Amino acid sequence: MKTIRCQNRFKDKANGRCGHILAILTDQQIENLKTDPEKPVLRCPACRDMRWIELDNDGDGLILRAIEKPDVFPAEPEYAEIEVFQQIG
């Protein structure tokens, strides 16, 4: 399993890096990135600059690419409410 951590650096932190866990991927998930045209897009919730990171696999290994603005999210996101449970009694 591969743990993806935020690598942003801060001058005011003791260790200098954010280190927030963004994703934990299995070897199969990393392998699937080679053929999947829709690449996962992540963002660190702990950082001030909030960079978007796109995950990719070029065949040699995992690639983390910083992007300006993701194309995958529409301006007005659509959502639907789902009933997760029903109270009985």
DSSP file (Angstrom, degrees, kcal/mol; ACC not computed):
  #  RESIDUE AA STRUCTURE BP1 BP2  ACC     N-H-->O    O-->H-N    N-H-->O    O-->H-N    TCO  KAPPA ALPHA  PHI   PSI    X-CA   Y-CA   Z-CA
    1    1 A M              0   0    0      0, 0.0     2,-0.5     0, 0.0    25,-0.2   0.000 360.0 360.0 360.0 139.0    0.0    0.0    0.0
    2    2 A K  E     -A   25   0A   0     23,-3.3    23,-3.0     2,-0.0     2,-0.5  -0.918 360.0-151.0-109.9 126.3    1.2    3.4   -0.9
    3    3 A T  E     -A   24   0A   0     -2,-0.5     2,-0.6    21,-0.2    21,-0.2  -0.864   6.7-153.2 -98.5 124.6    0.5    6.4    1.3
    4    4 A I  E     -A   23   0A   0     19,-3.3    18,-3.2    -2,-0.5    19,-1.4  -0.875  18.9-176.2 -98.8 119.2    0.3    9.8   -0.5
    5    5 A R  E     -A   21   0A   0     -2,-0.6     2,-0.2    16,-0.2    16,-0.2  -0.848  32.8-101.2-116.1 152.0    1.2   12.7    1.8
    6    6 A C        -     0   0    0     14,-2.5    13,-1.8    -2,-0.3    14,-0.1  -0.523  28.0-166.3 -69.1 133.0    1.1   16.4    1.3
    7    7 A Q        +     0   0    0     -2,-0.2    -1,-0.1    11,-0.2    -2,-0.0   0.220  37.6 135.6-107.8  12.5    4.6   17.7    0.6
    8    8 A N        -     0   0    0      9,-0.1    10,-2.2     1,-0.1     2,-0.4  -0.336  47.6-136.6 -62.1 143.1    3.9   21.4    1.0
    9    9 A R  B     -B   17   0B   0      8,-0.2     2,-0.4     9,-0.1     8,-0.3  -0.837  17.8-169.5-106.8 140.9    6.6   23.2    3.1
   10   10 A F        -     0   0    0      6,-2.6     3,-0.4    -2,-0.4     6,-0.0  -0.984  19.8-151.1-128.3 139.5    5.9   25.8    5.8
   11   11 A K  S    S+     0   0    0     -2,-0.4    -1,-0.1     1,-0.2     6,-0.1   0.788  96.6  54.8 -76.6 -28.3    8.4   28.0    7.5
   12   12 A D  S    S+     0   0    0      4,-0.1     2,-0.2     3,-0.0    -1,-0.2   0.522  90.3  88.3 -88.1  -5.0    6.4   28.2   10.8
   13   13 A K  S    S-     0   0    0     -3,-0.4    -3,-0.1     1,-0.1     5,-0.0  -0.649  78.9-127.0 -92.4 152.7    6.1   24.4   11.4
   14   14 A A  S    S+     0   0    0     -2,-0.2    -1,-0.1     1,-0.2     0, 0.0   0.928 108.9  32.6 -64.8 -47.6    8.8   22.5   13.3
   15   15 A N  S    S-     0   0    0      2,-0.2    -1,-0.2     3,-0.1     3,-0.1   0.586 102.5-130.1 -88.4  -9.8    9.4   19.8   10.7
   16   16 A G  S    S+     0   0    0      1,-0.2    -6,-2.6    -7,-0.1     2,-0.3   0.231  74.8  90.5  85.6 -15.7    8.7   22.2    7.7
   17   17 A R  B     -B    9   0B   0     -8,-0.3    -8,-0.2     1,-0.2    -2,-0.2  -0.852  69.2-138.9-117.4 152.1    6.3   19.8    5.9
   18   18 A C        -     0   0    0    -10,-2.2   -11,-0.2    -2,-0.3    -1,-0.2   0.983  25.4-175.4 -69.0 -59.3    2.6   19.5    6.1
   19   19 A G        +     0   0    0    -13,-1.8   -12,-0.1     1,-0.2     2,-0.1   0.523  19.0 158.4  76.3   5.8    2.5   15.6    6.0
   20   20 A H        -     0   0    0    -15,-0.1   -14,-2.5     1,-0.1     2,-0.4  -0.413  47.5-114.4 -63.7 134.7   -1.3   15.4    5.9
   21   21 A I  E     +A    5   0A   0    -16,-0.2   -16,-0.2     1,-0.2     3,-0.1  -0.601  36.7 175.4 -74.8 122.6   -2.4   12.0    4.4
   22   22 A L  E     -     0   0A   0    -18,-3.2     2,-0.3    -2,-0.4   -17,-0.2   0.803  62.3 -14.6 -95.2 -37.2   -4.2   12.6    1.1
   23   23 A A  E     -A    4   0A   0    -19,-1.4   -19,-3.3    19,-0.1     2,-0.5  -0.986  45.9-143.8-162.9 155.2   -4.8    9.0    0.0
   24   24 A I  E     -A    3   0A   0     -2,-0.3     2,-0.4   -21,-0.2   -21,-0.2  -0.983  29.4-170.9-125.3 117.0   -3.8    5.4    0.7
   25   25 A L  E     -A    2   0A   0    -23,-3.0   -23,-3.3    -2,-0.5     2,-0.1  -0.861  16.4-135.3-114.4 141.5   -3.6    3.3   -2.5
   26   26 A T     >  -     0   0    0     -2,-0.4     4,-1.9   -25,-0.2     5,-0.2  -0.404  33.9-105.8 -81.1 168.0   -3.2   -0.4   -3.1
   27   27 A D  H  > S+     0   0    0      1,-0.2     4,-2.1     2,-0.2     5,-0.1   0.858 122.3  54.2 -62.8 -35.1   -0.9   -1.7   -5.7
   28   28 A Q  H  > S+     0   0    0      2,-0.2     4,-2.2     1,-0.2    -1,-0.2   0.893 106.1  51.2 -67.3 -39.5   -3.9   -2.6   -7.9
   29   29 A Q  H  > S+     0   0    0      2,-0.2     4,-0.9     1,-0.2    -2,-0.2   0.895 110.8  48.6 -64.1 -39.8   -5.2    0.9   -7.7
   30   30 A I  H >< S+     0   0    0     -4,-1.9     3,-0.5     1,-0.2     4,-0.4   0.894 110.9  51.0 -65.8 -39.9   -1.8    2.3   -8.8
   31   31 A E  H >< S+     0   0    0     -4,-2.1     3,-1.3     1,-0.2     4,-0.4   0.871 104.8  57.5 -64.3 -37.6   -1.7   -0.2  -11.6
   32   32 A N  H >X S+     0   0    0     -4,-2.2     4,-1.8     1,-0.3     3,-0.8   0.736  90.6  72.4 -66.6 -22.7   -5.2    0.9  -12.8
   33   33 A L  T << S+     0   0    0     -4,-0.9    24,-0.5    -3,-0.5    -1,-0.3   0.734  85.2  68.4 -65.2 -21.3   -4.0    4.4  -13.2
   34   34 A K  T <4 S+     0   0    0     -3,-1.3    -1,-0.2    -4,-0.4    -2,-0.2   0.875 115.0  23.0 -64.2 -37.5   -2.0    3.4  -16.3
   35   35 A T  T <4 S+     0   0    0     -3,-0.8    -2,-0.2    -4,-0.4    -1,-0.2   0.618  96.6 100.9-107.4 -16.3   -5.2    2.7  -18.3
   36   36 A D     <  -     0   0    0     -4,-1.8     0, 0.0     1,-0.2     0, 0.0  -0.599  53.4-160.6 -77.0 120.6   -7.8    4.9  -16.6
   37   37 A P  S    S+     0   0    0      0, 0.0     2,-0.9     0, 0.0    -1,-0.2   0.777  78.1  73.2 -72.4 -24.3   -8.4    8.1  -18.5
   38   38 A E  S    S-     0   0    0     -3,-0.0    -2,-0.1    34,-0.0    -3,-0.0  -0.806  76.5-157.9 -92.9 106.8  -10.0    9.8  -15.5
   39   39 A K        -     0   0    0     -2,-0.9    17,-0.1     1,-0.1     2,-0.1  -0.627  22.4-107.4 -85.5 140.1   -7.2   10.6  -13.1
   40   40 A P        -     0   0    0      0, 0.0    15,-2.4     0, 0.0     2,-0.5  -0.407  29.8-153.0 -65.8 140.8   -7.9   11.1   -9.4
   41   41 A V  E     -C   54   0C   0     13,-0.2     2,-0.3    -2,-0.1    13,-0.2  -0.976  15.5-176.3-118.3 127.7   -7.6   14.7   -8.2
   42   42 A L  E     -C   53   0C   0     11,-3.3    11,-3.0    -2,-0.5     2,-0.3  -0.815  10.6-166.7-121.5 159.3   -6.8   15.4   -4.6
   43   43 A R  E     -C   52   0C   0     -2,-0.3     9,-0.2     9,-0.2   -37,-0.0  -0.980  24.7-122.5-147.0 136.6   -6.5   18.5   -2.4
   44   44 A C    >   -     0   0    0      7,-0.7     3,-0.5    -2,-0.3     6,-0.1  -0.665  15.0-162.9 -80.7 121.5   -4.9   18.9    1.0
   45   45 A P  T 3  S+     0   0    0      0, 0.0    -1,-0.1     0, 0.0   -23,-0.0   0.657  85.8  58.4 -77.6 -13.7   -7.5   20.4    3.5
   46   46 A A  T 3  S+     0   0    0      2,-0.0     2,-0.2   -26,-0.0    -2,-0.0   0.642  88.3  88.2 -90.3 -14.8   -4.8   21.4    6.0
   47   47 A C    <   -     0   0    0     -3,-0.5     0, 0.0     1,-0.1     0, 0.0  -0.532  67.4-141.9 -91.1 152.1   -2.7   23.7    3.7
   48   48 A R  S    S+     0   0    0     -2,-0.2    -1,-0.1     1,-0.2    -2,-0.0   0.861 100.9  49.0 -77.4 -36.3   -3.3   27.4    3.2
   49   49 A D  S    S-     0   0    0      2,-0.0    -1,-0.2     1,-0.0    -2,-0.0   0.711  89.9-153.0 -81.3 -18.2   -2.5   27.5   -0.5
   50   50 A M        -     0   0    0     -6,-0.1     2,-0.1     1,-0.1    -2,-0.0   0.903  16.5-168.7  51.4  56.9   -4.8   24.5   -1.3
   51   51 A R        -     0   0    0      1,-0.1    -7,-0.7    -7,-0.0     2,-0.4  -0.469  18.6-125.3 -73.6 147.3   -3.1   23.2   -4.4
   52   52 A W  E     -CD  43  67C   0     15,-1.0    15,-2.4    16,-0.2     2,-0.4  -0.775  24.1-159.9 -91.3 138.9   -4.8   20.5   -6.5
   53   53 A I  E     -CD  42  66C   0    -11,-3.0   -11,-3.3    -2,-0.4     2,-0.5  -0.983   3.5-156.7-125.0 128.7   -2.8   17.3   -7.1
   54   54 A E  E     -CD  41  65C   0     11,-3.2    11,-2.5    -2,-0.4     2,-0.4  -0.890  12.3-142.2-104.9 132.7   -3.5   14.9  -10.0
   55   55 A L  E     + D   0  64C   0    -15,-2.4     2,-0.3    -2,-0.5     9,-0.2  -0.764  28.6 162.8 -94.7 139.0   -2.3   11.3   -9.6
   56   56 A D  E     - D   0  63C   0      7,-2.1     7,-3.5    -2,-0.4     2,-0.4  -0.960  29.3-145.4-148.1 162.1   -1.0    9.4  -12.7
   57   57 A N  E     - D   0  62C   0    -24,-0.5     5,-0.2    -2,-0.3    -2,-0.0  -0.967   8.4-175.1-134.2 117.0    1.1    6.3  -13.5
   58   58 A D        -     0   0    0      3,-1.4     4,-0.1    -2,-0.4    -1,-0.1   0.357  59.5 -95.3 -93.2   6.0    3.4    6.5  -16.4
   59   59 A G  S    S+     0   0    0      2,-0.4     3,-0.1     0, 0.0   -25,-0.0  -0.007 120.9  69.6 103.3 -28.5    4.5    2.8  -16.2
   60   60 A D  S    S-     0   0    0      1,-0.3     2,-0.3     0, 0.0    -3,-0.0   0.654 115.1 -63.6 -92.4 -18.9    7.6    3.5  -14.2
   61   61 A G  S    S-     0   0    0    -31,-0.1    -3,-1.4   -30,-0.0    -2,-0.4  -0.967  73.4 -33.6 159.9-173.4    5.7    4.5  -11.1
   62   62 A L  E     -D   57   0C   0     -2,-0.3     2,-0.4    -5,-0.2    -5,-0.2  -0.526  48.4-160.0 -78.5 137.0    3.3    7.0   -9.4
   63   63 A I  E     -D   56   0C   0     -7,-3.5    -7,-2.1    -2,-0.2     2,-0.6  -0.974   6.2-158.9-120.7 131.2    3.4   10.6  -10.5
   64   64 A L  E     -D   55   0C   0     -2,-0.4     2,-0.5    -9,-0.2    -9,-0.2  -0.952  15.5-173.4-107.8 120.9    2.0   13.5   -8.5
   65   65 A R  E     -D   54   0C   0    -11,-2.5   -11,-3.2    -2,-0.6     2,-0.4  -0.964  18.4-138.8-121.2 123.1    1.3   16.5  -10.7
   66   66 A A  E     -D   53   0C   0     -2,-0.5     2,-0.3   -13,-0.2   -13,-0.2  -0.643  26.1-171.0 -77.7 132.0    0.2   19.9   -9.3
   67   67 A I  E     -D   52   0C   0    -15,-2.4   -15,-1.0    -2,-0.4    -2,-0.0  -0.902  25.8-135.0-124.8 154.5   -2.5   21.5  -11.4
   68   68 A E  S    S-     0   0    0     -2,-0.3   -16,-0.2     1,-0.3    -1,-0.1   0.984  86.9  -6.0 -71.2 -60.5   -4.0   25.0  -11.3
   69   69 A K  S    S-     0   0    0    -18,-0.1    -1,-0.3   -17,-0.0     2,-0.1  -0.984  75.5-122.0-141.5 125.4   -7.7   24.2  -11.6
   70   70 A P        -     0   0    0      0, 0.0     3,-0.4     0, 0.0   -29,-0.0  -0.397   7.0-153.1 -70.6 143.5   -9.2   20.8  -12.1
   71   71 A D  S    S+     0   0    0      1,-0.2     0, 0.0    -2,-0.1     0, 0.0   0.539  84.1  78.4 -86.0  -9.2  -11.5   20.3  -15.2
   72   72 A V  S    S+     0   0    0      2,-0.1    -1,-0.2     1,-0.0   -31,-0.0   0.666  80.0  73.3 -79.6 -16.1  -13.4   17.5  -13.5
   73   73 A F  S    S-     0   0    0     -3,-0.4     2,-0.0     4,-0.0    -1,-0.0  -0.864  75.9-137.5-104.4 126.9  -15.6   19.7  -11.3
   74   74 A P        -     0   0    0      0, 0.0    -2,-0.1     0, 0.0    -3,-0.0  -0.316  25.5-111.7 -72.5 163.8  -18.5   21.6  -12.8
   75   75 A A  S    S+     0   0    0      1,-0.3    -2,-0.0     2,-0.0     0, 0.0   0.911 114.4  33.9 -62.2 -43.0  -19.1   25.2  -11.7
   76   76 A E  S    S-     0   0    0      0, 0.0    -1,-0.3     0, 0.0     2,-0.0  -0.883  91.8-144.5-113.2  97.6  -22.3   24.2  -10.0
   77   77 A P        -     0   0    0      0, 0.0     2,-0.3     0, 0.0    -4,-0.0  -0.339  10.8-135.8 -64.9 140.4  -21.9   20.7   -8.6
   78   78 A E        +     0   0    0     -2,-0.0     2,-0.3     2,-0.0     0, 0.0  -0.733  29.6 170.0 -93.9 144.4  -24.9   18.5   -8.8
   79   79 A Y        -     0   0    0     -2,-0.3     2,-0.4     2,-0.0     0, 0.0  -0.974  19.6-154.5-148.9 162.2  -25.9   16.4   -5.8
   80   80 A A        -     0   0    0     -2,-0.3     2,-0.4     2,-0.0    -2,-0.0  -0.994  24.7-117.1-138.8 144.8  -28.7   14.2   -4.5
   81   81 A E        -     0   0    0     -2,-0.4     2,-0.5     2,-0.0    -2,-0.0  -0.665  28.2-160.7 -83.1 135.6  -29.8   13.4   -1.0
   82   82 A I        -     0   0    0     -2,-0.4     2,-0.8     0, 0.0    -2,-0.0  -0.966  18.0-130.1-118.8 131.0  -29.6    9.7   -0.2
   83   83 A E        -     0   0    0     -2,-0.5     3,-0.1     1,-0.2    -2,-0.0  -0.712  26.4-179.6 -80.7 111.8  -31.5    8.1    2.7
   84   84 A V        +     0   0    0     -2,-0.8     2,-0.3     1,-0.2    -1,-0.2   0.814  63.2   6.8 -84.6 -32.8  -28.8    6.1    4.5
   85   85 A F        -     0   0    0      2,-0.0     2,-0.4     0, 0.0    -1,-0.2  -0.939  60.0-142.0-145.1 166.5  -31.0    4.7    7.2
   86   86 A Q        -     0   0    0     -2,-0.3     2,-0.3    -3,-0.1    -3,-0.0  -0.994  21.6-129.8-134.6 127.7  -34.6    4.5    8.3
   87   87 A Q        -     0   0    0     -2,-0.4     2,-0.5     2,-0.0    -2,-0.0  -0.600  23.5-157.9 -78.7 132.5  -35.7    4.7   11.9
   88   88 A I              0   0    0     -2,-0.3    -2,-0.0     1,-0.1    -1,-0.0  -0.934 360.0 360.0-114.3 132.2  -38.1    1.9   12.9
   89   89 A G              0   0    0     -2,-0.5    -1,-0.1     0, 0.0    -2,-0.0   0.439 360.0 360.0  99.0 360.0  -40.5    2.2   15.8
